[in-house]
């Protein structure tokens, strides 16, 4: 299904829901830039935008990627299980508003960051609550990307060779994340090295890996059976 979207990107709406300012670049920047270049509408929402410095960096990075964006007011590293219903509601409201054909988010299993894992689950439940499986969505596809921890069995490898210049320019906007001693040059090297590794698997210079996320089954979704 992602291959179909990439073949006809001008007709698609992509919604990217992520935890932190810089995740848009690290997790899926190449995919977002590729879709935007081809004329698709791409909207990125990050939840943890309380820091005015990081919010400015996020806006600049999105400019390089060519995407629309908004940052909410949650604080980094404060998302918790207690907020699960609230975060599902946020995701559901955004999905209903944007009516995406494709949602990109964090992986709820294969990610080192608890904010990421929690939000990946919330987005899947929010899509279910919003009726993405039945109403006004061309594909109803949700995919998750990777950061430090590789997705062991990706469903999609996306060639982003032509977009790497934009991705690296976007990463340079996140100055606050590049100047801390333990992070200096880390993310630049991560993006480049991971891209080459996935590109080797995909038969191109640079690629990103994604896993398809199923919608959670809540209650009876199947209707009344027909008599035969």
N, C-alpha and C positions, 0 to 999 in steps of 0.2 A: 504493500500500500504506500509506503514512503517512496518507492521507486515511481509510482504513478504521480505522486505529488511533485516529485522532482522533474518529471517529464512535462507537467503542465502547471508550473508554479505560478504563472500570472493569474490563474483562476482560484488561488487558494488564500486562506487566512490562517496564519500561524500565530499561536499564542504561546509564549514562553513564560512560565511561572517559576521563579527561582528565589532562593533565600537571601543572597547577599549581592551587593554591588561588587562586581568583577566576575560573578558566576556566569553572566551572559557571555563573557569573552572566553573563559576557561572551559566551560562545559560544552558550549555549542556555538561559539562565535562564527566559525566557518560555515556551518549550516545556515544560520540566520542571514549572514551576508550573501550566501549563494541564492537563497530564496528571494531576498530583497532585490538583488541585482537583476533577477529575472522578472521582476514586476509584481511579485506577490506582496501582500500586506503582512507585515511582521510586527507584532506588538509584544514588548517585553515588560513584565511586571516583576519587580523585586520587592520582597516584604520588608527587609531590614534596611530601611533608608533613613533612619533617624539621624545619622551623622551627616551634617551639611557638607563636610569635606568629601565624604564618599559619594554622596548624592551628586555633587558636581562632577566628580570623576566618572561616575556612571553615565551621566548625560553626555559627556564628551566621548566616551567609548561608544555609546550607541550611535553617535553621529558618524563615527568611522565605519560602523557596521551597516549604517543606512536604515535603521529600524526606529519605530515609534516606541515610546517607553513611559513608564511611571514608576515611582518609588513610594512605597508606603512607609509608615512611621514606626515599625517594630525595631527593636534594638538587637544588634548582632549578639548571637550566642544566648538568647533568652527564650527562644521558642521551646515550648514544653508540651508534654502529653496532655496537660490540663487544658491547653488551648485547642485541642483537636477539633471540637465542634465549631469553635469560632473560625479556625483556619479553613475548615471544610466550607463554611459559609462564605468566606472571602473568595475562595477558589470558585465556588459555584456561581457567585454573583458575577465574577469576571468572565467566566465561560459563557454564561447566559448573555452577557453584554456583547462579547466579541464574536460569538458563534464561530469558533475556529474549526477548520478541517483537520488541523494538526496541533497537538499540544506537546511541548517539550518541557521536561522538568527533571528533577533529581531522581536518582535511583533509590527506591525505598529499602533495598537490601544491600547492594554492593557500593556503599559509600561510607567513608570514614567519619563523616561529619553528622552528628545527631540532628542538627537543624535540617540538613539535606534529606536524611532518611524520613524524618517526620513530614516534611513538606511534600515529598514524593507520594506518600500515602494520602495526605490531605487532598492533593490535586486529583488523584484517581477517584477518591470518594466524592469530591466536588463535581467531577465530570459525570458521575453516576447521578448525583442529586440534580444536576442541571439537565439531565435527559439527553446527554450527548449520544447515547446509544440509539436514539430514535428520532430526534427532532432537528431538522435544518442543518445537518452536518454531512458533508460529502463523504468523509471517510470515518470520522469518529476515532481517529488514531491518536494514541498517547505513547510517546517514547521517552526514555530516560537516557541521559548521557553520563559520562564518567569524569572523575577528577583524578585523584591519586590511585584509587583502587580500580583495577580493570574489571569491566563486565566480562565474566568468563565465557559466555556464549552469546555474543551480540547477534541481533537479527539483521542489522543493517550496518554496512560500512560505506560512508559517504565521502566521495572525493572532494576535498576542499583545497586542493593544490592552488587553484587560482585565487583563492580568498585569503591565503596566509598573510599576505602583506597587510590587508585590512585588520586581520586578527592581531597581528603583532603591534600595529599602530594603536589599536584599541587597548591592548594591555599596557602600553606605555602611559595611558591616561590615568591608570590606577596607581598614582605615585605613592600614596600612603601604604600600599601593599608591596611596593618594590624597594622601599628605602629602609624597612626594618631589617636589622642585621641578619636574622635567621631566615628572612624571605628574599634577600637581595639576589636578584637574577633567577630565583628558583622557578617562578611561574613562566618566565620566558623559556627557560630550558625545558620545563615540563611540557608546555604546549608544542614546542618544536620536536622534542624527542618522542612524545606520545604520537604526534602526527606522523612522523617517519615510520614508527613501528606499525601503526594501523595502516599506513600507506603500503608498507611491504606486504601486509596481508591482503590488501585490496588491489594490488597491482598498479599503484599510482605513487606519486611522490609524497602526498600527505592526505590523511583521512581521519574521520571521526567515527567512533563506534556508538551505536544506540541499541537499546533493547525495547521491545514492545511491551507496554504495561497493560494487563487486562483490567477491565472495569470490575470492581468488586461486585459480587452478587449479594444483594440485600433484598430479602423478601421474594415474592413471586413475581418474576419479570416476564413470565411466559404466557400469561393470559389463559383463558379457558380452553382446554383441548377440544378439538373438533371430533364429533362422532363419525365413525366410518363403518 
